[in-house]
Amino acid sequence: MRIAIVVLLLVLLGGYGLYSLPTPALDRNWSPDQAIPARATIEGDTVTITNVRNFTYRSTTDYTPGYYDTTVKLSDLARVDFIVEPFGSVGAAHTFVSFGFKDGQQLAVSAEIRKEVGESFSPWLGVLRQYELMYVIADERDVVGLRANHRQHDVYLYPTTATIEEGKQLFVNMLTRANALMTTPEFYNTVTSNCTTNIVHHINELRDEPLSYDFRMLLPAEADALAQELGFIAGEESIEEARAKYRINDRAAESADAADFSVRIRTSLGEVASRTPDTFLVTKIFDGDTIEVKDAKGTSYRVRYVGIDTPEMEYETMTPECLAKEATNRNTELVQGRQVTLTRDVSDTDKYGRLLRYVAVLGEDVGGQLVAEGYAKPLSIPPDVARLSDYRRSAKAAEVAGKGLWGEVCQ
């Protein structure tokens, strides 16, 4: 009954808002966190986004602005996640979507009110044409960290069942609308154009039969239950079990300042805690990125370095790729017969049963050293991307210097 009364009041207020007919604008005194919108340029498979928001928060009102530009490939899209942040009472919540790419980037797209200085959200004002609508495009450390760590609201991050092709279309549709709102402003509306109804609108663009309106689009604290009923959320758990599984607040708090924030919030706390280095003796070198080690009990393991790829030896054809022998020899120099520490990222093993680990000698990352010297290139296989950014910087420096794989001998 209480929800029905709220819905009726919002609809009546919405009618009044339409009657009063104020005009949306682009040039108001915007709150600093929403003053600079992101813009996307889509050219075939390549998407370039300027002003991705990445603020550093000390509290909800004390923050350091930050933005970056990035380029992604639609063909590199790897996952689509649905995020729900319940708050307040009577079913209030915020929902948004995050897109993950093979290089480890996560870009969140969030339909929100565009606040003016001194404004805060009110669902009642939201039906009286008091807020413009904007799409915030942000780093997850910003939009997820703000909600989980500073607002201290529950945050649930659900993998979706969207196919890669559906994800590409959804991403492009949302970016296109984000651009349009920055030239042709519209009002946010609690009933007809809120965070969840806008997501539904984009989903309907991909469907032959549009989704019917449901009260959980208006009061989206139960939007995850609706998504589960519609088959958009992966898994067969009850919604209570799914919420317990996909609540990421503890992980977000633990990983607040981590460079691999997006990886960590998708990893169970037990897995994160288990990523402590273990010491082994290197007994055999297979190639530039694969070794055999032995633990203190004498048990042997084959280890594949995480995050890098060296030239293949091609033993079957006896035609090694350029610098394959040199990369193997350099790896031998660095680790053969030495004590190494192995540190896990997210995955434990690959499909061949090899341990996936970062390998270090006296604290020096061997994989990173091979990249810096030009014997290896960065390899992005999510979710094991914690050091990908560092490896890319090292590879760029090696390329500029013409080292190894970047030199004339392999060109």
C-alpha positions as CSV (number, residue, x, y, z in Angstrom):
1,M,0.0,0.0,0.0
2,R,2.8,2.4,0.9
3,I,4.5,1.9,-2.4
4,A,1.3,2.3,-4.3
5,I,0.7,5.7,-2.6
6,V,4.2,6.8,-3.5
7,V,3.8,5.8,-7.1
8,L,0.5,7.7,-7.3
9,L,2.0,10.8,-5.8
10,L,4.9,10.7,-8.2
11,V,2.7,10.3,-11.2
12,L,0.5,13.3,-10.1
13,L,3.5,15.4,-9.5
14,G,4.9,14.3,-12.9
15,G,1.7,15.6,-14.5
16,Y,2.1,18.9,-12.6
17,G,5.7,19.1,-13.8
18,L,4.7,18.7,-17.4
19,Y,2.0,21.4,-16.9
20,S,4.6,23.9,-15.6
21,L,6.9,23.4,-18.6
22,P,10.3,24.9,-17.5
23,T,13.0,24.6,-20.2
24,P,16.2,22.4,-19.9
25,A,19.5,24.1,-20.2
26,L,23.2,23.4,-20.7
27,D,24.6,26.5,-19.0
28,R,23.8,26.4,-15.3
29,N,26.1,26.6,-12.3
30,W,26.9,22.9,-12.3
31,S,28.2,21.0,-9.3
32,P,32.0,20.4,-9.9
33,D,31.5,16.6,-10.1
34,Q,29.1,17.0,-13.0
35,A,30.5,20.2,-14.7
36,I,32.6,18.4,-17.3
37,P,30.8,15.8,-19.3
38,A,32.5,13.0,-21.1
39,R,32.2,12.8,-24.9
40,A,32.6,9.9,-27.2
41,T,33.9,9.6,-30.7
42,I,32.9,6.3,-32.5
43,E,34.8,5.5,-35.7
44,G,34.1,1.9,-36.7
45,D,35.6,-0.4,-34.1
46,T,37.4,2.3,-32.3
47,V,35.8,4.4,-29.5
48,T,37.6,7.4,-28.0
49,I,36.2,8.9,-24.9
50,T,37.4,12.2,-23.5
51,N,36.9,13.3,-19.9
52,V,36.3,10.0,-18.2
53,R,35.7,11.0,-14.7
54,N,38.1,9.7,-12.1
55,F,37.8,11.7,-8.9
56,T,39.8,11.0,-5.7
57,Y,37.3,11.2,-2.8
58,R,38.1,11.8,0.8
59,S,34.4,12.2,1.6
60,T,31.2,12.8,-0.4
61,T,31.9,16.5,-0.4
62,D,35.7,16.6,-0.3
63,Y,37.4,15.4,-3.5
64,T,40.1,16.1,-6.0
65,P,38.8,16.3,-9.6
66,G,40.4,14.1,-12.1
67,Y,39.7,13.1,-15.7
68,Y,41.4,11.0,-18.4
69,D,40.9,10.2,-22.1
70,T,40.9,6.6,-23.3
71,T,40.4,4.6,-26.4
72,V,38.9,1.1,-26.6
73,K,38.0,-1.3,-29.3
74,L,34.4,-2.6,-29.5
75,S,35.8,-5.9,-30.6
76,D,37.7,-6.1,-27.3
77,L,34.5,-5.9,-25.1
78,A,34.6,-8.8,-22.7
79,R,31.8,-8.3,-20.2
80,V,28.7,-6.2,-19.2
81,D,27.9,-5.8,-15.5
82,F,24.8,-4.4,-13.8
83,I,25.3,-2.4,-10.6
84,V,22.6,-1.6,-8.0
85,E,23.0,0.9,-5.1
86,P,19.9,0.9,-2.8
87,F,19.6,3.9,-0.5
88,G,17.0,5.7,1.5
89,S,13.6,4.0,1.9
90,V,10.5,3.1,-0.2
91,G,12.6,1.3,-2.8
92,A,15.0,4.1,-3.7
93,A,18.2,3.1,-5.5
94,H,20.6,4.0,-8.2
95,T,21.5,1.6,-11.1
96,F,24.1,1.8,-13.8
97,V,26.1,-0.4,-16.2
98,S,29.8,-1.1,-16.4
99,F,31.5,-2.3,-19.6
100,G,34.7,-4.4,-19.3
101,F,37.4,-4.8,-22.0
102,K,40.1,-7.3,-22.7
103,D,42.8,-4.8,-21.7
104,G,41.3,-4.6,-18.2
105,Q,39.5,-1.3,-18.5
106,Q,36.1,-1.0,-16.9
107,L,34.0,2.0,-18.0
108,A,30.9,2.7,-16.1
109,V,27.9,4.6,-17.7
110,S,25.4,6.1,-15.3
111,A,22.3,8.1,-16.0
112,E,22.0,10.7,-13.3
113,I,20.6,14.1,-12.4
114,R,23.0,16.9,-13.4
115,K,23.2,18.8,-10.1
116,E,23.7,22.5,-9.8
117,V,25.9,23.8,-7.0
118,G,24.0,23.2,-3.7
119,E,21.5,20.8,-5.1
120,S,20.9,17.2,-3.9
121,F,18.6,14.5,-5.3
122,S,14.9,14.5,-4.3
123,P,12.5,12.0,-6.0
124,W,9.8,14.6,-5.6
125,L,11.7,17.4,-7.4
126,G,12.7,14.8,-9.9
127,V,9.1,14.8,-11.3
128,L,8.9,18.6,-11.3
129,R,11.5,19.2,-14.1
130,Q,14.0,20.5,-11.6
131,Y,17.1,18.5,-12.8
132,E,18.7,18.1,-16.2
133,L,19.6,14.5,-17.2
134,M,23.2,13.5,-17.9
135,Y,25.2,10.3,-18.5
136,V,28.2,10.1,-16.3
137,I,31.0,8.1,-17.9
138,A,33.5,7.2,-15.2
139,D,36.2,4.9,-13.9
140,E,34.9,2.3,-11.4
141,R,37.2,3.6,-8.7
142,D,35.2,6.8,-8.9
143,V,31.5,5.8,-9.2
144,V,31.7,2.5,-7.3
145,G,34.2,3.7,-4.7
146,L,32.1,6.8,-4.0
147,R,29.0,4.8,-3.4
148,A,30.5,1.9,-1.4
149,N,33.2,3.6,0.6
150,H,32.0,7.2,1.1
151,R,28.2,7.1,0.9
152,Q,28.5,3.6,2.6
153,H,25.5,2.3,0.7
154,D,25.3,-1.4,-0.2
155,V,26.6,-1.9,-3.8
156,Y,25.8,-5.1,-5.7
157,L,27.8,-5.8,-8.9
158,Y,26.1,-8.5,-11.1
159,P,27.5,-10.2,-14.2
160,T,24.9,-10.1,-16.9
161,T,23.9,-12.6,-19.6
162,A,24.4,-10.0,-22.4
163,T,26.2,-11.4,-25.4
164,I,29.3,-9.6,-26.6
165,E,27.3,-8.3,-29.6
166,E,24.5,-7.1,-27.4
167,G,27.1,-5.4,-25.1
168,K,28.6,-3.6,-28.1
169,Q,25.3,-2.2,-29.2
170,L,24.3,-1.2,-25.7
171,F,27.7,0.6,-25.2
172,V,27.4,2.5,-28.5
173,N,23.7,3.4,-27.8
174,M,24.5,4.7,-24.3
175,L,27.5,6.7,-25.6
176,T,25.4,8.1,-28.4
177,R,22.8,9.3,-25.9
178,A,25.4,10.8,-23.6
179,N,26.7,12.9,-26.6
180,A,23.2,13.9,-27.5
181,L,22.4,15.2,-24.0
182,M,25.3,17.5,-24.1
183,T,24.0,19.3,-27.2
184,T,20.2,18.9,-26.7
185,P,19.4,18.9,-23.0
186,E,16.5,17.0,-21.4
187,F,15.0,16.8,-18.0
188,Y,15.5,13.9,-15.6
189,N,12.1,12.5,-14.5
190,T,11.7,10.2,-11.5
191,V,8.9,8.3,-13.3
192,T,9.7,8.3,-17.0
193,S,13.4,9.1,-17.3
194,N,15.4,7.9,-14.3
195,C,18.5,5.8,-14.0
196,T,16.8,2.5,-14.6
197,T,14.2,3.4,-17.2
198,N,17.0,4.8,-19.3
199,I,18.8,1.5,-19.1
200,V,15.6,-0.3,-20.0
201,H,15.1,2.1,-23.0
202,H,18.5,1.1,-24.3
203,I,17.8,-2.6,-23.8
204,N,14.5,-2.2,-25.7
205,E,16.5,-0.9,-28.6
206,L,18.0,-4.3,-28.9
207,R,14.8,-6.3,-28.5
208,D,12.0,-7.2,-30.9
209,E,9.5,-7.0,-28.0
210,P,10.0,-4.1,-25.6
211,L,10.0,-4.8,-21.9
212,S,6.8,-3.9,-20.1
213,Y,6.9,-1.1,-17.5
214,D,7.3,-2.5,-14.0
215,F,7.1,-0.6,-10.7
216,R,10.7,-1.8,-10.0
217,M,11.9,0.5,-12.8
218,L,10.4,3.4,-10.7
219,L,11.6,2.1,-7.4
220,P,14.8,0.3,-8.4
221,A,15.9,-1.1,-5.1
222,E,14.4,-4.3,-6.5
223,A,15.7,-3.8,-10.0
224,D,18.1,-6.7,-9.5
225,A,15.2,-9.0,-8.8
226,L,13.5,-7.8,-11.9
227,A,16.6,-8.3,-13.9
228,Q,16.9,-11.8,-12.5
229,E,13.3,-12.6,-13.4
230,L,14.0,-11.4,-17.0
231,G,17.1,-13.5,-17.3
232,F,19.5,-10.6,-17.5
233,I,21.5,-11.6,-14.4
234,A,23.7,-14.7,-14.6
235,G,23.3,-17.6,-12.1
236,E,20.5,-19.6,-10.6
237,E,20.7,-18.4,-7.0
238,S,17.7,-16.8,-5.2
239,I,17.9,-13.0,-5.2
240,E,18.9,-13.2,-1.5
241,E,21.8,-15.6,-2.4
242,A,22.8,-13.4,-5.3
243,R,22.9,-10.3,-3.2
244,A,25.1,-12.0,-0.6
245,K,27.4,-13.2,-3.4
246,Y,27.7,-10.0,-5.4
247,R,27.8,-7.4,-2.6
248,I,31.2,-5.8,-3.1
249,N,31.5,-3.3,-0.2
250,D,34.1,-5.2,1.8
251,R,36.2,-5.7,-1.3
252,A,35.8,-2.0,-2.3
253,A,36.9,-0.9,1.2
254,E,39.9,-3.2,1.1
255,S,40.9,-2.1,-2.4
256,A,40.1,1.6,-2.3
257,D,43.5,2.8,-3.4
258,A,44.5,-0.3,-5.4
259,A,45.5,0.2,-9.1
260,D,43.6,-3.0,-9.8
261,F,40.4,-1.9,-8.1
262,S,38.1,-3.3,-10.7
263,V,39.8,-6.7,-10.6
264,R,39.7,-6.8,-6.8
265,I,36.0,-6.0,-6.4
266,R,35.2,-8.9,-8.7
267,T,37.4,-11.3,-6.7
268,S,36.3,-13.0,-3.5
269,L,38.0,-11.8,-0.3
270,G,39.5,-15.2,0.2
271,E,41.1,-15.1,-3.2
272,V,42.5,-11.6,-2.6
273,A,43.9,-12.7,0.7
274,S,45.5,-15.8,-0.8
275,R,47.5,-13.7,-3.3
276,T,50.5,-13.6,-1.0
277,P,53.9,-14.6,-2.5
278,D,55.2,-18.2,-2.1
279,T,58.8,-19.2,-2.5
280,F,60.0,-21.9,-5.0
281,L,63.2,-23.1,-6.6
282,V,63.3,-22.9,-10.4
283,T,64.4,-26.2,-11.9
284,K,63.7,-25.9,-15.6
285,I,63.1,-23.3,-18.3
286,F,60.7,-24.1,-21.1
287,D,60.8,-20.8,-22.9
288,G,60.7,-17.0,-22.3
289,D,57.5,-17.1,-20.2
290,T,57.2,-20.7,-18.9
291,I,59.2,-22.4,-16.2
292,E,59.1,-25.4,-13.8
293,V,59.5,-24.9,-10.1
294,K,59.7,-27.1,-7.0
295,D,58.4,-26.3,-3.5
296,A,60.0,-27.1,-0.2
297,K,58.3,-30.6,-0.2
298,G,59.8,-31.4,-3.6
299,T,56.5,-31.1,-5.6
300,S,57.0,-29.7,-9.1
301,Y,54.8,-27.2,-10.8
302,R,54.8,-25.7,-14.3
303,V,54.3,-21.9,-14.2
304,R,53.2,-19.5,-16.9
305,Y,54.1,-15.9,-16.3
306,V,51.0,-13.7,-16.0
307,G,50.5,-10.6,-18.2
308,I,53.3,-11.1,-20.7
309,D,53.9,-13.1,-23.9
310,T,57.4,-14.0,-25.3
311,P,58.0,-15.3,-28.9
312,E,57.2,-19.0,-29.3
313,M,59.9,-21.6,-29.7
314,E,57.8,-23.7,-32.1
315,Y,59.5,-27.0,-31.2
316,E,57.3,-29.0,-33.6
317,T,58.3,-27.1,-36.7
318,M,61.8,-26.1,-35.4
319,T,61.2,-22.6,-36.7
320,P,61.2,-20.4,-33.6
321,E,59.7,-16.9,-33.8
322,C,62.0,-13.9,-33.9
323,L,64.0,-13.6,-30.6
324,A,62.4,-16.8,-29.1
325,K,65.8,-18.3,-28.4
326,E,67.1,-15.0,-27.0
327,A,64.0,-14.5,-24.8
328,T,64.4,-18.1,-23.5
329,N,68.1,-17.5,-22.8
330,R,67.4,-14.2,-21.0
331,N,64.7,-15.9,-18.8
332,T,67.3,-18.6,-18.0
333,E,69.8,-16.0,-16.9
334,L,67.2,-14.3,-14.7
335,V,65.7,-17.4,-12.9
336,Q,67.4,-20.7,-13.5
337,G,68.4,-22.4,-10.3
338,R,67.2,-19.4,-8.2
339,Q,64.7,-18.9,-5.5
340,V,61.6,-17.1,-6.8
341,T,58.4,-15.8,-5.3
342,L,55.2,-16.5,-7.1
343,T,52.2,-14.2,-6.7
344,R,48.7,-14.9,-8.0
345,D,46.5,-12.4,-9.7
346,V,42.9,-13.7,-10.0
347,S,43.1,-17.0,-11.9
348,D,44.9,-20.0,-10.4
349,T,45.7,-22.0,-13.6
350,D,45.3,-21.9,-17.3
351,K,43.5,-24.4,-19.5
352,Y,46.8,-26.4,-19.7
353,G,46.9,-26.7,-15.9
354,R,49.9,-24.4,-15.5
355,L,50.0,-22.1,-12.5
356,L,49.4,-18.5,-13.6
357,R,51.8,-16.3,-11.5
358,Y,53.9,-13.2,-11.4
359,V,57.5,-14.3,-10.8
360,A,60.0,-12.3,-8.9
361,V,63.7,-12.7,-7.9
362,L,64.7,-10.6,-4.9
363,G,61.6,-8.5,-5.3
364,E,62.2,-7.8,-9.0
365,D,59.3,-8.7,-11.3
366,V,60.9,-11.0,-13.9
367,G,58.0,-10.6,-16.4
368,G,58.2,-6.8,-16.1
369,Q,62.0,-7.0,-16.7
370,L,61.5,-9.1,-19.9
371,V,59.0,-6.5,-21.2
372,A,61.3,-3.6,-20.4
373,E,64.2,-5.3,-22.2
374,G,62.2,-6.0,-25.3
375,Y,61.9,-9.8,-24.9
376,A,58.2,-9.8,-24.2
377,K,55.0,-7.9,-25.0
378,P,52.1,-7.2,-22.6
379,L,49.4,-9.8,-22.7
380,S,45.8,-8.9,-21.7
381,I,43.6,-11.9,-20.6
382,P,41.0,-10.7,-18.1
383,P,40.6,-10.9,-15.2
384,D,44.4,-11.2,-14.7
385,V,45.3,-7.6,-15.6
386,A,46.6,-6.1,-12.3
387,R,50.0,-5.1,-13.8
388,L,48.9,-4.5,-17.3
389,S,49.2,-0.7,-17.2
390,D,52.8,-1.0,-15.9
391,Y,53.7,-3.5,-18.5
392,R,52.3,-1.3,-21.2
393,R,54.4,1.6,-20.1
394,S,57.5,-0.5,-20.1
395,A,56.7,-1.8,-23.6
396,K,56.2,1.7,-24.9
397,A,59.6,2.7,-23.5
398,A,61.2,-0.4,-25.1
399,E,59.5,0.4,-28.4
400,V,60.7,4.0,-28.4
401,A,64.3,2.7,-27.6
402,G,64.1,0.1,-30.4
403,K,64.9,-2.7,-28.0
404,G,64.5,-6.4,-28.8
405,L,61.2,-7.2,-30.4
406,W,60.9,-3.5,-31.3
407,G,64.3,-3.4,-33.0
408,E,65.2,-3.8,-36.7
409,V,65.9,-7.5,-36.4
410,C,62.3,-8.4,-35.8
411,Q,60.7,-5.8,-38.2
